[in-house]
């Protein structure tokens, strides 16, 4: 992963960590459906790399692999981001895709 992408990923993770918990304590205790996320990665990932993301579905769109699926909490999101970085993949875009 190019250095500038590692820096951007590090800033993204730090920004996500700085969000305070909801002010309404009831929100924390409610059961909610997991949010869906989309990760766009440069390149066509093979089966061995896709195996690193068992909870996500993969779709190849030209030179980009899109991983999508529900993640139960912020820790799971960080886990996927860390896995992308550890594998040296280039993250092009990351977004919450709804429920």
N, C-alpha and C positions, 0 to 999 in steps of 0.2 A: 504494500500500500504506500503510495507517495506520501512524503512527510506532510504536505499541506492537507491531505485528506485525514491523516491521523490527528492533526491539530484540530480540524473541523469536528471530527468525531468526539474528541476529548471535550471541546467546548459544548457540543450538543449534550453529552452526558452530564457535564457540570450544570448546564442550564436546567436540565430536567430535575436534578437533585435540589435545586434552590427553590422549587415551588413548595410553599408551605402546605401542610395538610388542610383540608376543608375546615372552615370555622364552625360549621354545623356538625356537632358530634354524632347526630343521628345518621348522617350521610356515611360516616365511617363504618357503622354497624349494619347498614342495609346490605342485603345480598343483591348483587348486580351481575348481569351477564358480562363475560369478559369482552373487552374491546378488541376489535380486529385491527391488525396493523399490516402495513405494506412496506417491504424493503426492496428497493431497486438496486441491483448489483451489476456492475459492468462485467460483461462476459457471459458465456454459456457455461453454467456449472454442470459438471458431470455427476454421475451417481454417487461417487465417493464423497464429494463435497456436499451434495444435497443430503446425504445421510447425517450430516452434522446438524441438520435442522428438521428433526423428525416430526415436530408439531406443526410445520408450515407446509403449504402446498406451493409447488414451483410451476412457473410458466415462463417459457422463453419467448421474448418479444424482440426479434432481431438480435442485436449484440448485447441485450440486457436480459438478465434473469430476474423475475419478480417473485418474491416470496411473500405469501399472504397467509393469514390465519389469526385465530383468537389467541391472545396471551392474557393470562389471568391477573397479572399485576405488573407493577413497574419493575420489579426484580426480574421477571421473565423477559421484559423488553431489554433491560440492561444485559441479560445473559445472551440474547441474540446479537446485540451490538458488539459485545465482547468477543463472541464467536466469530463474527465477521472480521473483526480486527485481528484476532489470533490467526486466522487462516490467510491473512494478507489480502483479503478481497477489497475491492474498491466500492464503497457505498456511495451511490449516486443520489439517492433520495430515501427518506424514511418518513412515513406519515401514519397517523391514526386514521383508519379507514371506516370507523363507526362500529356498530354492534351487529 
